[in-house]
Amino acid sequence: MCSTVAVVRRVLVYKQEFTDRIDAGRREKELKGFSRAKKFKLVKALRPEGLRI
């Protein structure tokens, strides 16, 4: 019997600070609704050096 295990490495590439938990939750929900391309553009605008990990 064989099994395959996939290891996914996650790296923080975007961070935003809020003073209110409600606002943070709203922003998180908004970001989760973004397409992959839109998320990539957001990160690229903040990290023009790229996503080298």
C-alpha distance matrix in Angstrom:
0.0 3.8 6.9 10.4 13.4 16.9 19.8 23.1 26.3 29.3 32.8 36.0 38.2 40.7 42.6 45.6 47.6 49.3 51.8 50.9 47.5 48.4 49.1 45.8 43.9 45.9 45.1 41.4 41.4 43.4 41.0 38.0 39.9 40.4 38.7 36.5 39.4 41.9 39.9 39.6 43.4 44.1 42.1 43.6 47.1 46.6 44.7 46.3 44.8 41.4 38.0 37.0 34.3
3.8 0.0 3.7 6.9 10.1 13.4 16.4 19.7 22.8 25.9 29.4 32.7 34.8 37.4 39.4 42.5 44.7 46.5 49.1 48.4 45.1 46.1 46.5 43.2 41.5 43.4 42.3 38.7 38.9 40.7 38.1 35.3 37.2 37.5 35.7 33.3 36.1 38.7 36.6 36.2 39.9 40.7 38.6 40.0 43.5 43.0 41.1 42.6 41.0 37.7 34.3 33.2 30.6
6.9 3.7 0.0 3.8 6.6 10.0 13.0 16.2 19.5 22.4 26.0 29.2 31.4 33.9 35.8 38.9 41.0 42.8 45.4 44.7 41.4 42.4 42.8 39.5 37.8 39.7 38.7 35.0 35.2 37.1 34.6 31.7 33.8 34.1 32.4 30.1 33.0 35.4 33.2 32.9 36.7 37.3 35.3 36.8 40.3 39.7 37.9 39.6 38.1 34.8 31.3 30.4 27.7
10.4 6.9 3.8 0.0 3.8 6.6 9.8 12.9 16.2 19.2 22.7 26.0 28.0 30.6 32.8 35.9 38.2 40.2 43.0 42.4 39.3 40.3 40.4 37.0 35.5 37.3 36.0 32.4 32.8 34.4 31.7 29.0 31.1 31.1 29.4 26.8 29.6 32.1 29.9 29.4 33.2 33.9 31.8 33.2 36.7 36.2 34.3 35.9 34.4 31.0 27.6 26.7 24.2
13.4 10.1 6.6 3.8 0.0 3.8 6.4 9.7 12.9 15.9 19.4 22.6 24.8 27.4 29.4 32.6 34.7 36.8 39.5 39.0 35.9 37.1 37.2 33.8 32.4 34.4 33.0 29.4 30.1 31.8 29.0 26.5 28.9 28.9 27.5 24.9 27.8 30.0 27.5 27.1 30.9 31.3 29.1 30.7 34.1 33.3 31.5 33.3 31.9 28.6 25.0 24.2 21.4
16.9 13.4 10.0 6.6 3.8 0.0 3.8 6.4 9.8 12.7 16.2 19.5 21.4 24.1 26.3 29.5 31.9 34.0 36.9 36.6 33.6 34.7 34.6 31.1 29.9 31.7 30.1 26.6 27.3 28.8 25.8 23.5 25.8 25.6 24.1 21.3 24.1 26.4 23.9 23.4 27.2 27.6 25.4 27.0 30.4 29.7 27.9 29.7 28.3 25.0 21.4 20.8 18.2
19.8 16.4 13.0 9.8 6.4 3.8 0.0 3.8 6.5 9.7 13.0 16.4 18.6 21.4 23.5 26.8 29.1 31.5 34.3 34.2 31.5 32.9 32.6 29.0 28.2 30.1 28.4 24.9 26.2 27.6 24.4 22.5 25.2 24.8 23.7 20.7 23.5 25.4 22.5 21.9 25.7 25.8 23.3 25.0 28.3 27.3 25.3 27.3 25.8 22.7 19.0 18.3 15.3
23.1 19.7 16.2 12.9 9.7 6.4 3.8 0.0 3.8 6.4 9.9 13.1 15.1 17.8 20.0 23.3 25.8 28.2 31.2 31.1 28.5 29.8 29.3 25.7 25.0 26.8 24.8 21.5 22.8 24.1 20.8 19.0 21.8 21.3 20.2 17.3 20.0 21.8 18.8 18.3 22.1 22.1 19.6 21.4 24.7 23.7 21.9 24.1 22.9 19.6 16.0 15.7 13.0
26.3 22.8 19.5 16.2 12.9 9.8 6.5 3.8 0.0 3.8 6.6 10.2 12.4 15.4 17.5 21.1 23.5 26.2 29.2 29.6 27.2 28.9 28.1 24.4 24.3 26.2 23.9 20.8 22.7 23.7 20.3 19.1 22.1 21.3 20.5 17.4 19.8 21.2 17.9 17.2 20.8 20.5 17.6 19.4 22.6 21.1 19.2 21.5 20.0 17.1 13.4 12.9 9.8
29.3 25.9 22.4 19.2 15.9 12.7 9.7 6.4 3.8 0.0 3.8 6.8 9.2 11.8 13.8 17.3 19.8 22.5 25.5 25.9 23.7 25.3 24.4 20.7 20.8 22.6 20.2 17.2 19.4 20.4 16.9 16.1 19.3 18.4 18.2 15.3 17.8 18.6 15.1 14.8 18.3 17.4 14.7 17.0 19.8 18.2 16.7 19.4 18.5 15.6 12.0 12.4 9.7
32.8 29.4 26.0 22.7 19.4 16.2 13.0 9.9 6.6 3.8 0.0 3.8 6.1 9.2 11.3 15.0 17.5 20.6 23.7 24.6 22.8 24.7 23.4 19.7 20.4 22.2 19.4 16.9 19.5 20.1 16.5 16.6 19.8 18.5 18.6 15.7 17.5 18.0 14.3 13.7 16.7 15.6 12.4 14.6 17.2 15.2 13.6 16.5 15.4 13.1 9.6 10.2 7.7
36.0 32.7 29.2 26.0 22.6 19.5 16.4 13.1 10.2 6.8 3.8 0.0 3.8 5.9 7.5 11.2 13.8 16.9 20.1 21.1 19.7 21.5 20.0 16.4 17.6 19.2 16.3 14.2 17.3 17.7 14.2 14.9 18.2 17.0 17.8 15.4 17.1 16.7 12.9 12.9 15.4 13.5 10.5 13.3 15.2 12.8 11.9 15.3 14.9 13.1 10.2 11.7 10.0
38.2 34.8 31.4 28.0 24.8 21.4 18.6 15.1 12.4 9.2 6.1 3.8 0.0 3.8 6.9 10.5 13.7 16.9 20.4 21.6 20.6 22.1 20.0 16.8 18.2 19.1 15.7 14.2 17.2 16.8 13.2 14.6 17.3 15.4 16.1 13.6 14.6 14.0 10.4 9.9 12.0 10.2 6.9 9.6 11.5 9.2 8.3 11.7 11.8 9.9 7.6 10.1 9.7
40.7 37.4 33.9 30.6 27.4 24.1 21.4 17.8 15.4 11.8 9.2 5.9 3.8 0.0 3.8 6.9 10.4 13.5 17.1 18.3 17.5 18.8 16.4 13.4 15.2 15.9 12.4 11.4 14.6 14.0 10.7 12.8 15.5 13.8 15.3 13.6 14.5 13.0 9.5 10.1 11.4 8.6 6.3 9.8 10.6 8.1 8.8 12.4 13.5 12.1 10.6 13.5 13.4
42.6 39.4 35.8 32.8 29.4 26.3 23.5 20.0 17.5 13.8 11.3 7.5 6.9 3.8 0.0 3.8 6.8 10.1 13.6 15.0 14.5 16.3 14.0 10.9 13.3 14.4 11.2 10.7 14.3 14.1 11.6 13.8 16.7 15.6 17.7 16.7 17.7 15.7 12.4 13.6 14.5 11.1 9.6 13.0 12.9 10.0 11.3 15.0 16.2 15.4 14.1 16.6 16.2
45.6 42.5 38.9 35.9 32.6 29.5 26.8 23.3 21.1 17.3 15.0 11.2 10.5 6.9 3.8 0.0 3.8 6.8 10.4 11.9 12.1 13.6 11.0 8.5 11.5 12.3 9.2 9.8 13.4 12.9 11.3 14.2 16.6 15.9 18.6 18.2 19.1 16.5 13.7 15.5 15.6 11.9 11.5 14.7 13.8 11.0 13.4 16.9 18.6 18.1 17.3 20.0 19.9
47.6 44.7 41.0 38.2 34.7 31.9 29.1 25.8 23.5 19.8 17.5 13.8 13.7 10.4 6.8 3.8 0.0 3.8 6.9 9.1 9.9 12.1 9.8 7.7 11.3 12.6 10.4 11.3 14.8 14.9 14.0 16.6 19.1 18.9 21.8 21.7 22.7 20.0 17.3 19.2 19.3 15.6 15.2 18.4 17.2 14.3 16.6 20.1 21.7 21.6 20.7 23.2 22.7
49.3 46.5 42.8 40.2 36.8 34.0 31.5 28.2 26.2 22.5 20.6 16.9 16.9 13.5 10.1 6.8 3.8 0.0 3.8 5.5 7.0 9.0 6.8 5.8 9.6 10.7 9.5 11.1 14.1 14.4 14.5 17.0 19.1 19.5 22.8 23.3 24.4 21.4 19.1 21.5 21.5 17.7 18.0 21.2 19.8 17.3 19.9 23.3 25.2 24.9 24.0 26.7 26.2
51.8 49.1 45.4 43.0 39.5 36.9 34.3 31.2 29.2 25.5 23.7 20.1 20.4 17.1 13.6 10.4 6.9 3.8 0.0 3.8 6.7 9.0 8.0 8.1 11.4 12.7 12.4 14.0 16.7 17.3 17.8 20.1 22.2 22.9 26.3 26.9 28.1 25.1 22.8 25.3 25.2 21.4 21.7 24.9 23.3 20.8 23.4 26.7 28.5 28.4 27.5 30.1 29.5
50.9 48.4 44.7 42.4 39.0 36.6 34.2 31.1 29.6 25.9 24.6 21.1 21.6 18.3 15.0 11.9 9.1 5.5 3.8 0.0 3.8 5.5 5.5 6.5 8.9 10.2 11.0 12.6 14.6 15.6 16.8 18.7 20.6 21.8 25.4 26.4 27.9 24.8 22.7 25.6 25.7 22.0 22.7 26.1 24.7 22.5 25.2 28.5 30.5 30.0 28.9 31.6 30.9
47.5 45.1 41.4 39.3 35.9 33.6 31.5 28.5 27.2 23.7 22.8 19.7 20.6 17.5 14.5 12.1 9.9 7.0 6.7 3.8 0.0 3.8 5.5 5.0 6.2 8.6 9.9 10.4 12.3 14.2 15.3 16.5 18.6 20.3 23.8 24.7 26.7 23.9 21.6 24.7 25.2 21.7 22.2 25.8 25.0 22.8 25.3 28.7 30.5 29.5 28.0 30.7 29.6
48.4 46.1 42.4 40.3 37.1 34.7 32.9 29.8 28.9 25.3 24.7 21.5 22.1 18.8 16.3 13.6 12.1 9.0 9.0 5.5 3.8 0.0 3.8 5.4 5.1 6.3 8.7 9.9 10.7 12.4 14.4 15.5 17.0 19.0 22.6 24.2 26.0 23.1 21.3 24.6 25.0 21.6 22.8 26.3 25.3 23.7 26.4 29.6 31.7 30.6 29.2 32.1 31.4
49.1 46.5 42.8 40.4 37.2 34.6 32.6 29.3 28.1 24.4 23.4 20.0 20.0 16.4 14.0 11.0 9.8 6.8 8.0 5.5 5.5 3.8 0.0 3.8 5.4 5.1 6.2 8.6 9.9 10.5 12.3 14.3 15.6 17.0 20.7 22.2 23.6 20.4 18.8 22.0 22.0 18.5 19.9 23.2 21.9 20.4 23.4 26.4 28.7 27.8 26.8 29.9 29.5
45.8 43.2 39.5 37.0 33.8 31.1 29.0 25.7 24.4 20.7 19.7 16.4 16.8 13.4 10.9 8.5 7.7 5.8 8.1 6.5 5.0 5.4 3.8 0.0 3.8 5.5 5.2 6.1 8.7 9.8 10.5 12.3 14.4 15.6 19.1 20.1 21.8 18.9 16.7 19.8 20.3 16.8 17.6 21.1 20.3 18.5 21.1 24.4 26.3 25.2 23.9 26.8 26.1
43.9 41.5 37.8 35.5 32.4 29.9 28.2 25.0 24.3 20.8 20.4 17.6 18.2 15.2 13.3 11.5 11.3 9.6 11.4 8.9 6.2 5.1 5.4 3.8 0.0 3.8 5.4 5.1 6.2 8.6 9.9 10.6 12.6 14.7 18.1 19.4 21.6 18.9 16.9 20.3 21.1 18.1 19.0 22.6 22.2 20.8 23.2 26.4 28.3 26.8 25.1 28.0 27.2
45.9 43.4 39.7 37.3 34.4 31.7 30.1 26.8 26.2 22.6 22.2 19.2 19.1 15.9 14.4 12.3 12.6 10.7 12.7 10.2 8.6 6.3 5.1 5.5 3.8 0.0 3.8 5.5 5.2 6.2 8.7 10.0 10.9 12.9 16.6 18.5 20.2 17.3 15.9 19.5 19.8 16.9 18.5 21.9 21.2 20.3 23.0 25.9 28.3 26.8 25.5 28.7 28.4
45.1 42.3 38.7 36.0 33.0 30.1 28.4 24.8 23.9 20.2 19.4 16.3 15.7 12.4 11.2 9.2 10.4 9.5 12.4 11.0 9.9 8.7 6.2 5.2 5.4 3.8 0.0 3.8 5.4 4.9 6.1 8.6 9.9 10.9 14.5 16.0 17.4 14.4 12.8 16.2 16.4 13.3 14.8 18.2 17.4 16.5 19.3 22.1 24.5 23.1 22.0 25.3 25.1
41.4 38.7 35.0 32.4 29.4 26.6 24.9 21.5 20.8 17.2 16.9 14.2 14.2 11.4 10.7 9.8 11.3 11.1 14.0 12.6 10.4 9.9 8.6 6.1 5.1 5.5 3.8 0.0 3.8 5.4 5.1 6.2 8.7 10.1 13.4 14.4 16.6 14.2 11.9 15.4 16.4 13.6 14.5 18.1 18.1 17.1 19.2 22.3 24.2 22.4 20.7 23.8 23.2
41.4 38.9 35.2 32.8 30.1 27.3 26.2 22.8 22.7 19.4 19.5 17.3 17.2 14.6 14.3 13.4 14.8 14.1 16.7 14.6 12.3 10.7 9.9 8.7 6.2 5.2 5.4 3.8 0.0 3.8 5.5 5.1 6.5 9.1 12.5 14.3 16.6 14.2 12.8 16.5 17.5 15.2 16.7 20.1 20.2 19.7 21.9 24.6 26.8 24.7 23.0 26.2 25.7
43.4 40.7 37.1 34.4 31.8 28.8 27.6 24.1 23.7 20.4 20.1 17.7 16.8 14.0 14.1 12.9 14.9 14.4 17.3 15.6 14.2 12.4 10.5 9.8 8.6 6.2 4.9 5.4 3.8 0.0 3.8 5.5 5.3 6.8 10.6 12.8 14.4 11.5 10.7 14.5 14.9 12.6 14.8 17.9 17.5 17.6 20.1 22.5 25.0 23.0 21.9 25.4 25.5
41.0 38.1 34.6 31.7 29.0 25.8 24.4 20.8 20.3 16.9 16.5 14.2 13.2 10.7 11.6 11.3 14.0 14.5 17.8 16.8 15.3 14.4 12.3 10.5 9.9 8.7 6.1 5.1 5.5 3.8 0.0 3.8 5.3 5.2 8.6 9.9 11.7 9.1 7.4 11.2 12.1 9.9 11.5 14.7 14.9 14.8 17.0 19.4 21.7 19.5 18.2 21.6 21.7
38.0 35.3 31.7 29.0 26.5 23.5 22.5 19.0 19.1 16.1 16.6 14.9 14.6 12.8 13.8 14.2 16.6 17.0 20.1 18.7 16.5 15.5 14.3 12.3 10.6 10.0 8.6 6.2 5.1 5.5 3.8 0.0 3.8 5.5 8.1 9.4 12.2 10.6 8.9 12.5 14.2 12.6 13.8 17.0 17.8 17.8 19.4 21.8 23.7 21.2 19.3 22.5 22.2
39.9 37.2 33.8 31.1 28.9 25.8 25.2 21.8 22.1 19.3 19.8 18.2 17.3 15.5 16.7 16.6 19.1 19.1 22.2 20.6 18.6 17.0 15.6 14.4 12.6 10.9 9.9 8.7 6.5 5.3 5.3 3.8 0.0 3.8 6.6 9.3 11.5 9.7 9.5 13.1 14.2 13.2 15.2 17.9 18.5 19.1 21.0 22.9 25.2 22.6 21.2 24.6 24.7
40.4 37.5 34.1 31.1 28.9 25.6 24.8 21.3 21.3 18.4 18.5 17.0 15.4 13.8 15.6 15.9 18.9 19.5 22.9 21.8 20.3 19.0 17.0 15.6 14.7 12.9 10.9 10.1 9.1 6.8 5.2 5.5 3.8 0.0 3.8 6.5 8.0 5.9 6.2 9.6 10.5 9.9 12.2 14.5 15.1 16.2 18.0 19.6 22.0 19.4 18.4 21.9 22.5
38.7 35.7 32.4 29.4 27.5 24.1 23.7 20.2 20.5 18.2 18.6 17.8 16.1 15.3 17.7 18.6 21.8 22.8 26.3 25.4 23.8 22.6 20.7 19.1 18.1 16.6 14.5 13.4 12.5 10.6 8.6 8.1 6.6 3.8 0.0 3.8 5.4 5.2 6.3 8.7 10.0 10.8 12.6 14.2 15.6 17.2 18.3 19.4 21.5 18.6 17.6 20.9 21.6
36.5 33.3 30.1 26.8 24.9 21.3 20.7 17.3 17.4 15.3 15.7 15.4 13.6 13.6 16.7 18.2 21.7 23.3 26.9 26.4 24.7 24.2 22.2 20.1 19.4 18.5 16.0 14.4 14.3 12.8 9.9 9.4 9.3 6.5 3.8 0.0 3.8 5.5 5.2 6.2 8.7 10.0 10.7 12.1 14.3 15.7 16.1 17.2 18.8 15.6 14.2 17.4 18.1
39.4 36.1 33.0 29.6 27.8 24.1 23.5 20.0 19.8 17.8 17.5 17.1 14.6 14.5 17.7 19.1 22.7 24.4 28.1 27.9 26.7 26.0 23.6 21.8 21.6 20.2 17.4 16.6 16.6 14.4 11.7 12.2 11.5 8.0 5.4 3.8 0.0 3.8 5.4 5.1 6.3 8.7 10.0 10.3 12.3 14.5 15.0 15.3 17.3 14.4 13.9 17.2 18.7
41.9 38.7 35.4 32.1 30.0 26.4 25.4 21.8 21.2 18.6 18.0 16.7 14.0 13.0 15.7 16.5 20.0 21.4 25.1 24.8 23.9 23.1 20.4 18.9 18.9 17.3 14.4 14.2 14.2 11.5 9.1 10.6 9.7 5.9 5.2 5.5 3.8 0.0 3.8 5.4 5.1 6.3 8.8 9.8 10.7 12.8 14.2 14.9 17.5 15.1 14.9 18.5 20.0
39.9 36.6 33.2 29.9 27.5 23.9 22.5 18.8 17.9 15.1 14.3 12.9 10.4 9.5 12.4 13.7 17.3 19.1 22.8 22.7 21.6 21.3 18.8 16.7 16.9 15.9 12.8 11.9 12.8 10.7 7.4 8.9 9.5 6.2 6.3 5.2 5.4 3.8 0.0 3.8 5.4 5.1 6.3 8.5 10.0 11.0 12.1 13.7 15.9 13.3 12.4 16.0 17.0
39.6 36.2 32.9 29.4 27.1 23.4 21.9 18.3 17.2 14.8 13.7 12.9 9.9 10.1 13.6 15.5 19.2 21.5 25.3 25.6 24.7 24.6 22.0 19.8 20.3 19.5 16.2 15.4 16.5 14.5 11.2 12.5 13.1 9.6 8.7 6.2 5.1 5.4 3.8 0.0 3.8 5.4 5.2 6.0 8.6 10.0 10.1 11.0 12.9 10.0 9.5 13.1 14.7
43.4 39.9 36.7 33.2 30.9 27.2 25.7 22.1 20.8 18.3 16.7 15.4 12.0 11.4 14.5 15.6 19.3 21.5 25.2 25.7 25.2 25.0 22.0 20.3 21.1 19.8 16.4 16.4 17.5 14.9 12.1 14.2 14.2 10.5 10.0 8.7 6.3 5.1 5.4 3.8 0.0 3.8 5.5 5.0 6.1 8.7 9.7 9.9 12.7 10.7 11.4 15.1 17.2
44.1 40.7 37.3 33.9 31.3 27.6 25.8 22.1 20.5 17.4 15.6 13.5 10.2 8.6 11.1 11.9 15.6 17.7 21.4 22.0 21.7 21.6 18.5 16.8 18.1 16.9 13.3 13.6 15.2 12.6 9.9 12.6 13.2 9.9 10.8 10.0 8.7 6.3 5.1 5.4 3.8 0.0 3.8 5.5 5.3 6.6 8.7 10.1 13.1 11.5 11.9 15.7 17.3
42.1 38.6 35.3 31.8 29.1 25.4 23.3 19.6 17.6 14.7 12.4 10.5 6.9 6.3 9.6 11.5 15.2 18.0 21.7 22.7 22.2 22.8 19.9 17.6 19.0 18.5 14.8 14.5 16.7 14.8 11.5 13.8 15.2 12.2 12.6 10.7 10.0 8.8 6.3 5.2 5.5 3.8 0.0 3.8 5.4 5.2 5.9 8.1 10.2 8.5 8.4 12.1 13.6
43.6 40.0 36.8 33.2 30.7 27.0 25.0 21.4 19.4 17.0 14.6 13.3 9.6 9.8 13.0 14.7 18.4 21.2 24.9 26.1 25.8 26.3 23.2 21.1 22.6 21.9 18.2 18.1 20.1 17.9 14.7 17.0 17.9 14.5 14.2 12.1 10.3 9.8 8.5 6.0 5.0 5.5 3.8 0.0 3.8 5.4 5.0 5.2 7.9 6.4 7.9 11.4 13.9
47.1 43.5 40.3 36.7 34.1 30.4 28.3 24.7 22.6 19.8 17.2 15.2 11.5 10.6 12.9 13.8 17.2 19.8 23.3 24.7 25.0 25.3 21.9 20.3 22.2 21.2 17.4 18.1 20.2 17.5 14.9 17.8 18.5 15.1 15.6 14.3 12.3 10.7 10.0 8.6 6.1 5.3 5.4 3.8 0.0 3.8 5.7 5.8 9.4 9.3 11.2 14.6 17.0
46.6 43.0 39.7 36.2 33.3 29.7 27.3 23.7 21.1 18.2 15.2 12.8 9.2 8.1 10.0 11.0 14.3 17.3 20.8 22.5 22.8 23.7 20.4 18.5 20.8 20.3 16.5 17.1 19.7 17.6 14.8 17.8 19.1 16.2 17.2 15.7 14.5 12.8 11.0 10.0 8.7 6.6 5.2 5.4 3.8 0.0 3.8 6.1 9.0 9.3 10.6 13.7 15.6
44.7 41.1 37.9 34.3 31.5 27.9 25.3 21.9 19.2 16.7 13.6 11.9 8.3 8.8 11.3 13.4 16.6 19.9 23.4 25.2 25.3 26.4 23.4 21.1 23.2 23.0 19.3 19.2 21.9 20.1 17.0 19.4 21.0 18.0 18.3 16.1 15.0 14.2 12.1 10.1 9.7 8.7 5.9 5.0 5.7 3.8 0.0 3.8 5.4 5.8 7.4 10.2 12.4
46.3 42.6 39.6 35.9 33.3 29.7 27.3 24.1 21.5 19.4 16.5 15.3 11.7 12.4 15.0 16.9 20.1 23.3 26.7 28.5 28.7 29.6 26.4 24.4 26.4 25.9 22.1 22.3 24.6 22.5 19.4 21.8 22.9 19.6 19.4 17.2 15.3 14.9 13.7 11.0 9.9 10.1 8.1 5.2 5.8 6.1 3.8 0.0 3.8 5.3 8.4 10.8 13.8
44.8 41.0 38.1 34.4 31.9 28.3 25.8 22.9 20.0 18.5 15.4 14.9 11.8 13.5 16.2 18.6 21.7 25.2 28.5 30.5 30.5 31.7 28.7 26.3 28.3 28.3 24.5 24.2 26.8 25.0 21.7 23.7 25.2 22.0 21.5 18.8 17.3 17.5 15.9 12.9 12.7 13.1 10.2 7.9 9.4 9.0 5.4 3.8 0.0 3.8 7.0 8.1 11.3
41.4 37.7 34.8 31.0 28.6 25.0 22.7 19.6 17.1 15.6 13.1 13.1 9.9 12.1 15.4 18.1 21.6 24.9 28.4 30.0 29.5 30.6 27.8 25.2 26.8 26.8 23.1 22.4 24.7 23.0 19.5 21.2 22.6 19.4 18.6 15.6 14.4 15.1 13.3 10.0 10.7 11.5 8.5 6.4 9.3 9.3 5.8 5.3 3.8 0.0 3.7 5.8 9.2
38.0 34.3 31.3 27.6 25.0 21.4 19.0 16.0 13.4 12.0 9.6 10.2 7.6 10.6 14.1 17.3 20.7 24.0 27.5 28.9 28.0 29.2 26.8 23.9 25.1 25.5 22.0 20.7 23.0 21.9 18.2 19.3 21.2 18.4 17.6 14.2 13.9 14.9 12.4 9.5 11.4 11.9 8.4 7.9 11.2 10.6 7.4 8.4 7.0 3.7 0.0 3.8 6.2
37.0 33.2 30.4 26.7 24.2 20.8 18.3 15.7 12.9 12.4 10.2 11.7 10.1 13.5 16.6 20.0 23.2 26.7 30.1 31.6 30.7 32.1 29.9 26.8 28.0 28.7 25.3 23.8 26.2 25.4 21.6 22.5 24.6 21.9 20.9 17.4 17.2 18.5 16.0 13.1 15.1 15.7 12.1 11.4 14.6 13.7 10.2 10.8 8.1 5.8 3.8 0.0 3.8
34.3 30.6 27.7 24.2 21.4 18.2 15.3 13.0 9.8 9.7 7.7 10.0 9.7 13.4 16.2 19.9 22.7 26.2 29.5 30.9 29.6 31.4 29.5 26.1 27.2 28.4 25.1 23.2 25.7 25.5 21.7 22.2 24.7 22.5 21.6 18.1 18.7 20.0 17.0 14.7 17.2 17.3 13.6 13.9 17.0 15.6 12.4 13.8 11.3 9.2 6.2 3.8 0.0
